[in-house]
């Protein structure tokens, strides 16, 4: 299997080149990514628990879906592709904002991403891919906020950063 490449960018989200995903995470190089937040009609957020065999943050709870755009792929197209690959459903997405974060991990890898935040709505039960996702659940945003405060170790680094910075945007 050919290793997926990520899009290297500068702080203005201008493409600088491509690099294998593992290498980008080993070197902590800034690259483009997206994070999807899916809500239901009760304004509950769909969370996923990362598969237990993932190379970083295994078993931790996080936003509905996140990944990297492919060369020439828009954030919205990448989001729809990856949402279906991980969670087994398709829905309309809208891009809200983007920001840069850097999060080192105990295994020596570093996420350094210009992350595009995508929002969508879905009613129903996802058909999760067990290679990517161990479990899923709906949670009220205030309940998520409180749980992150009391149990930060069960959530991914990027989810805590996004949630802290964009909590008010998620309520909209």
Contact map, one row per residue, 1 for C-alpha under 8 A:
1110000000000000000000000000000000000000000000000000000000000000000000000000000000000000000000000000000000000000000000000000000000000000000000000000000000000000000000000000
1111000000000000000000000000000000000000000000000000000000000000000000000000000000000000000000000000000000000000000000000000000000000000000000000000000000000000000000000000
1111100000000000000110000000000000000000000000000000000000000000000000000000000000000000000000000000000000000000000000000000000000000000000000000000000000000000000000000000
0111110000000000000110000000000000000000000000000000000000000000000000000000000000000000000000000000000000000000000000000000000000000000000000000000000000000000000000000000
0011111000000000011110000000000000000000000000000000000000000000000001000000000000000000000000000000000000000000000000000000000000000000000000000000000000000000000000000000
0001111100000000011110010000001100000000000000000000000000000000000111100000000000000000000000000000000000000000000000000000000000000000000000000000000000000000000000000000
0000111110000011111000000000001100000000000000000000000000000000000111100000000000000000000000000000000000000000000000000000000000000000000000000000000000000000000000000000
0000011111000011111000000000111100000000000000000000000000000000000000000000000000000000000000000000000000000000000000000000000000000000000000000000000000000000000000000000
0000001111111111100000000000011100000000000000000000000000000000000000000000000000000000000000000000000000000000010000000000000000000000000000000000000000000000000000000000
0000000111111111000000000000011000000000000000000000000000000000000000000000000000000000000000000000000000000000000000000000000000000000000000000000000000000000000000000000
0000000011111100000000000000000000000000000000000000000000000000000000000000000000000000000000000001000000000000010000000000000000000000000000000000000000000000000000000000
0000000011111100000000000000000000000000000000000000000000000000000000000000000000000000000000000000000000000000000000000000000000000000000000000000000000000000000000000000
0000000011111110000000000000000100000000000000000000000000000000000000000000000000000000000000000000000000000000010000000000000000000000000000000000000000000000000000000000
0000000011111111000000000000000000000000000000000000000000000000000000000000000000000000000000000000000000000000000000000000000000000000000000000000000000000000000000000000
0000001111001111100000000000000000000000000000000000000000000000000000000000000000000000000000000000000000000000000000000000000000000000000000000000000000000000000000000000
0000001111000111110000000000000000000000000000000000000000000000000000000000000000000000000000000000000000000000000000000000000000000000000000000000000000000000000000000000
0000001110000011111000000000000000000000000000000000000000000000000000000000000000000000000000000000000000000000000000000000000000000000000000000000000000000000000000000000
0000111100000001111100000000000000000000000000000000000000000000000000100000000000000000000000000000000000000000000000000000000000000000000000000000000000000000000000000000
0000111100000000111110110000000000000000000000000000000000000000000000000000000000000000000000000000000000000000000000000000000000000000000000000000000000000000000000000000
0011110000000000011111110000000000000000000000000000000000000000000000000000000000000000000000000000000000000000000000000000000000000000000000000000000000000000000000000000
0011110000000000001111111000000000000000000000000000000000000000000000000000000000000000000000000000000000000000000000000000000000000000000000000000000000000000000000000000
0000000000000000000111111100000000000000000000000000000000000000000000000000000000000000000000000000000000000000000000000000000000000000000000000000000000000000000000000000
0000000000000000001111111110000000000000000000000000000000000000000000000000000000000000000000000000000000000000000000000000000000000000000000000000000000000000000000000000
0000010000000000001111111111111000000000000000000000000000000000000000000000000000000000000000000000000000000000000000000000000000000000000000000000000000000000000000000000
0000000000000000000011111111100000000000000000000000000000000000000000000000000000000000000000000000000000001111000000000000000000000000000000000000000000000000000000000000
0000000000000000000001111111000000000000000000000000000000000000000000000000000000000000000000000000000000011100000000000000000000000000000000000000000000000000000000000000
0000000000000000000000111111100000000000000000000000000000000000000000000000000000000000000000000000000000001100000000000000000000000000000000000000000000000000000000000000
0000000000000000000000011111110000000000000000000000000000000000000000000000000000000000000000000000010000001111000000000000000000000000000000000000000000000000000000000000
0000000100000000000000011011111000000000000000000000000000000000000000000000000000000000000000000000000000000001000000000000000000000000000000000000000000000000000000000000
0000000111000000000000010001111100000000000000000000000000000000000000000000000000000000000000000000000000000001110000000000000000000000000000000000000000000000000000000000
0000011111000000000000010000111110000000000000000000000000000000000000000000000000000000000000000000000000000001110000000000000000000000000000000000000000000000000000000000
0000011110001000000000000000011111000000000000000000000000000000000110000000000000000000000000000000000000000000111100000000000000000000000000000000000000000000000000000000
0000000000000000000000000000001111100000000000000000000000000000011110000000000000000000000000000000000000000000111100000000000000000000000000000000000000000000000000000000
0000000000000000000000000000000111110000000000000000000000000000011110000010001000000000000000000000000000000000011111000000000000000000000000000000000000000000000000000000
0000000000000000000000000000000011111000000000000000000000000011111000000000001000000000000000000000000000000000001111000000000000000000000000000000000000000000000000000000
0000000000000000000000000000000001111100000000000000000000000011110000000000001000100000000000000000000000000000000011110000000000000000000000000000000000000000000000000000
0000000000000000000000000000000000111110000011000000000000000011100000000000000000000000000000000000000000000000000011110000000000000000000000000000000000000000000000000000
0000000000000000000000000000000000011111000011000000000000000001000000000000000000000000000000000000000000000000000000111100000000000000000000000000000000000000000000000000
0000000000000000000000000000000000001111111111000000000000000000000000000000000000000000000000000000000000000000000000111100000000000000000000000000000000000000000000000000
0000000000000000000000000000000000000111111111000000000000000000000000000000000000000000000000000000000000000000000000001110000000000000000000000000000000000000000000000000
0000000000000000000000000000000000000011111100000000000000000000000000000000000000000000000000000000000000000000000000001110000000000000000000000000000000000000000000000000
0000000000000000000000000000000000000011111100000000000000000000000000000000000000000000000000000000000000000000000000000000000000000000000000000000000000000000000000000000
0000000000000000000000000000000000000011111110000000000000000000000000000000000000000000000000000000000000000000000000000000000000000000000110000000000000000000000000000000
0000000000000000000000000000000000000011111111000000000000000000000000000000000000000000000000000000000000000000000000000000000000000000011110000000000000000000000000000000
0000000000000000000000000000000000001111001111100000000000000011000000000000000000000000000000000000000000000000000000000000000000000000011110000000000000000000000000000000
0000000000000000000000000000000000001111000111110000000000000011000000000000000000000000000000000000000000000000000000000000000000000001111000000000000000000000000000000000
0000000000000000000000000000000000000000000011111000000000001111000000000000000000000000000000000000000000000000000000000000000000000001111000000000000000000000000000000000
0000000000000000000000000000000000000000000001111100000000001111100000000000000000000000000000000000000000000000000000000000000000001111100000000000000000000000000000000000
0000000000000000000000000000000000000000000000111110000000111100000000000000000000000000000000000000000000000000000000000000000000001111000000000000000000000000000000000000
0000000000000000000000000000000000000000000000011111010011111100000000000000000000000000000000000000000000000000000000000000000000011110000000000000000000000000000000000000
0000000000000000000000000000000000000000000000001111110001100000000000000000000000000000000000000000000000000000000000000000000001111110000000000000000000000000000000000000
0000000000000000000000000000000000000000000000000111110001100000000000000000000000000000000000000000000000000000000000000000000000000100000000000000000000000000000000000000
0000000000000000000000000000000000000000000000000011111001100000000000000000000000000000000000000000000000000000000000000000000000000000000000000000000000000000000000000000
0000000000000000000000000000000000000000000000000111111111100000000000000000000000000000000000000000000000000000000000000000000000010000000000000000000000000000000000000000
0000000000000000000000000000000000000000000000000000111111000000000000000000000000000000000000000000000000000000000000000000000000000000000000000000000000000000000000000000
0000000000000000000000000000000000000000000000000000011111000000000000000000000000000000000000000000000010101000000000000000000000000000000000000000000000000000000000000000
0000000000000000000000000000000000000000000000000100011111110000000000000000000000000000000000000000000000000000000000000000000000000000000000000000000000010000000000000000
0000000000000000000000000000000000000000000000000111111111110000000000000000000000000000000000000000000000000000000000000000000000000000000000000000000000000000000000000000
0000000000000000000000000000000000000000000000001111110011111000000000000000000000000000000000000000000000000000000000000000000000000100000000000000000001000000000000000000
0000000000000000000000000000000000000000000000001100000011111100000000000000000000000000000000000000000000000000000000000000000000000000000000000000000001110000000000000000
0000000000000000000000000000000000000000000000111100000000111110000000000000000000000000000000000000000000000000000000000000000000000000000000000000000001110000000000000000
0000000000000000000000000000000000000000000000111100000000011111100000000000000000000000000000000000000000000000000000000000000000000000000000000000000000110010000000000000
0000000000000000000000000000000000111000000011110000000000001111110000000000000000000000000000000000000000000000000000000000000000000000000000000000000000000010000000000000
0000000000000000000000000000000000111100000011110000000000000111110000000000000000000010000000000000000000000000000000000000000000000000000000000000000000000000000000000000
0000000000000000000000000000000000111000000000010000000000000111111000000000000001100110000000000000000000000000000000000000000000000000000000000000000000000000000000000000
0000000000000000000000000000000011110000000000000000000000000011111100000000001001000000000000000000000000000000000000000000000000000000000000000000000000000000000000000000
0000000000000000000000000000000011100000000000000000000000000000111110000000001001000000000000000000000000000000000000000000000000000000000000000000000000000000000000000000
0000011000000000000000000000000111000000000000000000000000000000011111000000010000000000000000000000000000000000000000000000000000000000000000000000000000000000000000000000
0000011000000000000000000000000111000000000000000000000000000000001111101110011000000000000000000000000000000000000000000000000000000000000000000000000000000000000000000000
0000111000000000000000000000000000000000000000000000000000000000000111111000010000000000000000000000000000000000000000000000000000000000000000000000000000000000000000000000
0000011000000000010000000000000000000000000000000000000000000000000011111000000000000000000000000000000000000000000000000000000000000000000000000000000000000000000000000000
0000000000000000000000000000000000000000000000000000000000000000000001111100000000000000000000000000000000000000000000000000000000000000000000000000000000000000000000000000
0000000000000000000000000000000000000000000000000000000000000000000011111110110000000000000000000000000000000000000000000000000000000000000000000000000000000000000000000000
0000000000000000000000000000000000000000000000000000000000000000000010011111110000000000000000000000000000000000000000000000000000000000000000000000000000000000000000000000
0000000000000000000000000000000001000000000000000000000000000000000010001111111000000000000000100000000000000000000100000000000000000000000000000000000000000000000000000000
0000000000000000000000000000000000000000000000000000000000000000000000000111111100000000000011100000000000000000000001000000000000000000000000000000000000000000000000000000
0000000000000000000000000000000000000000000000000000000000000000000000001111111110000000000000000000000000000000000000000000000000000000000000000000000000000000000000000000
0000000000000000000000000000000000000000000000000000000000000000000111001111111111000000000000000000000000000000000000000000000000000000000000000000000000000000000000000000
0000000000000000000000000000000001110000000000000000000000000000011010000011111111100000000010000000000000000000000001000000000000000000000000000000000000000000000000000000
0000000000000000000000000000000000000000000000000000000000000000000000000001111111110000011110000000000000000000000000000000000000000000000000000000000000000000000000000000
0000000000000000000000000000000000000000000000000000000000000000000000000000111111111000000000000000000000000000000000000000000000000000000000000000000000000000000000000000
0000000000000000000000000000000000000000000000000000000000000000111000000000011111111100000000000000000000000000000000000000000000000000000000000000000000000000000000000000
0000000000000000000000000000000000010000000000000000000000000000100000000000001111111111110000000000000000000000000000000000000000000000000000000000000000000000000000000000
0000000000000000000000000000000000000000000000000000000000000000000000000000000111111111110000000000000000000000000000000000000000000000000000000000000000000000000000000000
0000000000000000000000000000000000000000000000000000000000000000000000000000000011111111000000000000000000000000000000000000000010000000000000000000000000000000000000000000
0000000000000000000000000000000000000000000000000000000000000000100000000000000001111111000000000000000000000000000000000000000110011000000000000000000000000000000000000000
0000000000000000000000000000000000000000000000000000000000000001100000000000000000111111100000000000000000000000000000000000011110001000000000000000000000000000000000000000
0000000000000000000000000000000000000000000000000000000000000000000000000000000000111111110000000000000000000000000000000000011110000000000000000000000000000000000000000000
0000000000000000000000000000000000000000000000000000000000000000000000000000000000110011111000000000000000000000000000000000011000000000000000000000000000000000000000000000
0000000000000000000000000000000000000000000000000000000000000000000000000000000100110001111100000000000000000000000000000000000000000000000000000000000000000000000000000000
0000000000000000000000000000000000000000000000000000000000000000000000000000000100000000111110000000000000000000000000011100000000000000000000000000000000000000000000000000
0000000000000000000000000000000000000000000000000000000000000000000000000000000100000000011111000000000000000000000000011000000000000000000000000000000000000000000000000000
0000000000000000000000000000000000000000000000000000000000000000000000000001001100000000001111100000000000000000000001111000000000000000000000000000000000000000000000000000
0000000000000000000000000000000000000000000000000000000000000000000000000001000000000000000111110000000000000000000001110000000000000000000000000000000000000000000000000000
0000000000000000000000000000000000000000000000000000000000000000000000000011000000000000000011111000000000000000000111100000000000000000000000000000000000000000000000000000
0000000000000000000000000000000000000000000000000000000000000000000000000000000000000000000001111100000000000000000111100000000000000000000000000000000000000000000000000000
0000000000000000000000000000000000000000000000000000000000000000000000000000000000000000000000111110000000000000000111000000000000000000000000000000000000000000000000000000
0000000000000000000000000000000000000000000000000000000000000000000000000000000000000000000000011111000000000000011110000000000000000000000000000000000000000000000000000000
0000000000000000000000000000000000000000000000000000000000000000000000000000000000000000000000001111100000000000011100000000000000000000000000000000000000000000000000000000
0000000000100000000000000000000000000000000000000000000000000000000000000000000000000000000000000111110000000001111000000000000000000000000000000000000000000000000000000000
0000000000000000000000000000000000000000000000000000000000000000000000000000000000000000000000000011111000000011111000000000000000000000000000000000000000000100100000000000
0000000000000000000000000001000000000000000000000000000000000000000000000000000000000000000000000001111100000111100000000000000000000000000000000000000000000000000000000000
0000000000000000000000000000000000000000000000000000000000000000000000000000000000000000000000000000111110000111000000000000000000000000000000000000000000001100000000000000
0000000000000000000000000000000000000000000000000000000000000000000000000000000000000000000000000000011111011110000000000000000000000000000000000000000000000000000000000000
0000000000000000000000000000000000000000000000000000000100000000000000000000000000000000000000000000001111111110000000000000000000000000000000000000000000000000000000000000
0000000000000000000000000000000000000000000000000000000000000000000000000000000000000000000000000000000111111000000000000000000000000000000000000000000000000000000000000000
0000000000000000000000000000000000000000000000000000000100000000000000000000000000000000000000000000000011111000000000000000000000000000000000000000000000000000000000000000
0000000000000000000000000100000000000000000000000000000000000000000000000000000000000000000000000000000111111100000000000000000000000000000000000000000000000000000000000000
0000000000000000000000001111000000000000000000000000000100000000000000000000000000000000000000000000000111111110000000000000000000000000000000000000000000000000000000000000
0000000000000000000000001111000000000000000000000000000000000000000000000000000000000000000000000000011110011111000000000000000000000000000000000000000000000000000000000000
0000000000000000000000001001000000000000000000000000000000000000000000000000000000000000000000000000111110001111100000000000000000000000000000000000000000000000000000000000
0000000000000000000000001001111000000000000000000000000000000000000000000000000000000000000000000001111000000111110000000000000000000000000000000000000000000000000000000000
0000000000000000000000000000011110000000000000000000000000000000000000000000000000000000000000000001110000000011111000000000000000000000000000000000000000000000000000000000
0000000010101000000000000000011111000000000000000000000000000000000000000000000000000000000000000111100000000001111100000000000000000000000000000000000000000000000000000000
0000000000000000000000000000000111100000000000000000000000000000000000000000000000000000000000000111100000000000111110000000000000000000000000000000000000000000000000000000
0000000000000000000000000000000111100000000000000000000000000000000000000010000000000000000000111110000000000000011111000000000000000000000000000000000000000000000000000000
0000000000000000000000000000000001111000000000000000000000000000000000000000000000000000000000111100000000000000001111100000000000000000000000000000000000000000000000000000
0000000000000000000000000000000001111000000000000000000000000000000000000001001000000000000011111000000000000000000111110000000000000000000000000000000000000000000000000000
0000000000000000000000000000000000011110000000000000000000000000000000000000000000000000000011110000000000000000000011111000000000000000000000000000000000000000000000000000
0000000000000000000000000000000000011110000000000000000000000000000000000000000000000000001111000000000000000000000001111100000000000000000000000000000000000000000000000000
0000000000000000000000000000000000000111100000000000000000000000000000000000000000000000001110000000000000000000000000111110000000000000000000000000000000000000000000000000
0000000000000000000000000000000000000111100000000000000000000000000000000000000000000000001000000000000000000000000000011111000000000000000000000000000000000000000000000000
0000000000000000000000000000000000000001100000000000000000000000000000000000000000000000000000000000000000000000000000001111100000000000000000000000000000000000000000000000
0000000000000000000000000000000000000000000000000000000000000000000000000000000000000000000000000000000000000000000000000111110000000000000000000000000000000000000000000000
0000000000000000000000000000000000000000000000000000000000000000000000000000000000000000000000000000000000000000000000000011111000000000000000000000000000000000000000000000
0000000000000000000000000000000000000000000000000000000000000000000000000000000000000011100000000000000000000000000000000001111100000000000000000000000000000000000000000000
0000000000000000000000000000000000000000000000000000000000000000000000000000000000000011100000000000000000000000000000000000111110000000000000000000000000000000000000000000
0000000000000000000000000000000000000000000000000000000000000000000000000000000000000111000000000000000000000000000000000000011111011010000000000000000000000000000000000000
0000000000000000000000000000000000000000000000000000000000000000000000000000000000001111000000000000000000000000000000000000001111111000000000000000000000000000000000000000
0000000000000000000000000000000000000000000000000010000000000000000000000000000000000000000000000000000000000000000000000000000111111100000000000000000000000000000000000000
0000000000000000000000000000000000000000000000000010000000000000000000000000000000000000000000000000000000000000000000000000000011111100000000000000000000000000000000000000
0000000000000000000000000000000000000000000000000110010000000000000000000000000000000100000000000000000000000000000000000000000111111100000000000000000000000000000000000000
0000000000000000000000000000000000000000000000011110000000000000000000000000000000000110000000000000000000000000000000000000000111111111000000000000000000000000000000000000
0000000000000000000000000000000000000000000000011111000000100000000000000000000000000000000000000000000000000000000000000000000001111111000000000000000000000000000000000000
0000000000000000000000000000000000000000000000011110000000000000000000000000000000000000000000000000000000000000000000000000000100001111100000000000000000000000000000000000
0000000000000000000000000000000000000000000001111000000000000000000000000000000000000000000000000000000000000000000000000000000000001111110000000000000000000000000000000000
0000000000000000000000000000000000000000000001110000000000000000000000000000000000000000000000000000000000000000000000000000000000000011111000000000000000000000000000000000
0000000000000000000000000000000000000000000111100000000000000000000000000000000000000000000000000000000000000000000000000000000000000001111100000000000000000000000000000000
0000000000000000000000000000000000000000000111100000000000000000000000000000000000000000000000000000000000000000000000000000000000000000111110110000000000000000000000000000
0000000000000000000000000000000000000000001110000000000000000000000000000000000000000000000000000000000000000000000000000000000000000000011111110000000000000000000000000000
0000000000000000000000000000000000000000001110000000000000000000000000000000000000000000000000000000000000000000000000000000000000000000001111111000000000000000000000000010
0000000000000000000000000000000000000000000000000000000000000000000000000000000000000000000000000000000000000000000000000000000000000000000111111100000000000000000000000000
0000000000000000000000000000000000000000000000000000000000000000000000000000000000000000000000000000000000000000000000000000000000000000001111111110000000000000000000000000
0000000000000000000000000000000000000000000000000000000000000000000000000000000000000000000000000000000000000000000000000000000000000000001111111111000000000000000000000000
0000000000000000000000000000000000000000000000000000000000000000000000000000000000000000000000000000000000000000000000000000000000000000000011111111100000000000001000000000
0000000000000000000000000000000000000000000000000000000000000000000000000000000000000000000000000000000000000000000000000000000000000000000001111111110000000000000000000000
0000000000000000000000000000000000000000000000000000000000000000000000000000000000000000000000000000000000000000000000000000000000000000000000111111111100000000000000000000
0000000000000000000000000000000000000000000000000000000000000000000000000000000000000000000000000000000000000000000000000000000000000000000000011111111101100001000000000000
0000000000000000000000000000000000000000000000000000000000000000000000000000000000000000000000000000000000000000000000000000000000000000000000001111111100000000000000000000
0000000000000000000000000000000000000000000000000000000000000000000000000000000000000000000000000000000000000000000000000000000000000000000000000111111100000000000000000000
0000000000000000000000000000000000000000000000000000000000000000000000000000000000000000000000000000000000000000000000000000000000000000000000000011111111100000000000000000
0000000000000000000000000000000000000000000000000000000000000000000000000000000000000000000000000000000000000000000000000000000000000000000000000011111111100001000000000000
0000000000000000000000000000000000000000000000000000000000000000000000000000000000000000000000000000000000000000000000000000000000000000000000000000001111110000000000000000
0000000000000000000000000000000000000000000000000000000000111000000000000000000000000000000000000000000000000000000000000000000000000000000000000001001111110000000000000000
0000000000000000000000000000000000000000000000000000000000011100000000000000000000000000000000000000000000000000000000000000000000000000000000000001001111111011000000000000
0000000000000000000000000000000000000000000000000000000010011100000000000000000000000000000000000000000000000000000000000000000000000000000000000000000011111111000000000000
0000000000000000000000000000000000000000000000000000000000000000000000000000000000000000000000000000001000000000000000000000000000000000000000000000000000111111100000000000
0000000000000000000000000000000000000000000000000000000000000000000000000000000000000000000000000000101000000000000000000000000000000000000000000000000000011111110000000000
0000000000000000000000000000000000000000000000000000000000000110000000000000000000000000000000000000000000000000000000000000000000000000000000000000000000111111111000000000
0000000000000000000000000000000000000000000000000000000000000000000000000000000000000000000000000000000000000000000000000000000000000000000000000001000100111111111100000000
0000000000000000000000000000000000000000000000000000000000000000000000000000000000000000000000000000100000000000000000000000000000000000000000000000000000001111111110000000
0000000000000000000000000000000000000000000000000000000000000000000000000000000000000000000000000000000000000000000000000000000000000000000000000000000000000111111111100000
0000000000000000000000000000000000000000000000000000000000000000000000000000000000000000000000000000000000000000000000000000000000000000000000001000000000000011111111100000
0000000000000000000000000000000000000000000000000000000000000000000000000000000000000000000000000000000000000000000000000000000000000000000000000000000000000001111111100000
0000000000000000000000000000000000000000000000000000000000000000000000000000000000000000000000000000000000000000000000000000000000000000000000000000000000000000111111100000
0000000000000000000000000000000000000000000000000000000000000000000000000000000000000000000000000000000000000000000000000000000000000000000000000000000000000000011111111100
0000000000000000000000000000000000000000000000000000000000000000000000000000000000000000000000000000000000000000000000000000000000000000000000000000000000000000011111111110
0000000000000000000000000000000000000000000000000000000000000000000000000000000000000000000000000000000000000000000000000000000000000000000000000000000000000000000001111111
0000000000000000000000000000000000000000000000000000000000000000000000000000000000000000000000000000000000000000000000000000000000000000000000000000000000000000000001111111
0000000000000000000000000000000000000000000000000000000000000000000000000000000000000000000000000000000000000000000000000000000000000000000000000000000000000000000001111111
0000000000000000000000000000000000000000000000000000000000000000000000000000000000000000000000000000000000000000000000000000000000000000000010000000000000000000000000111111
0000000000000000000000000000000000000000000000000000000000000000000000000000000000000000000000000000000000000000000000000000000000000000000000000000000000000000000000011111
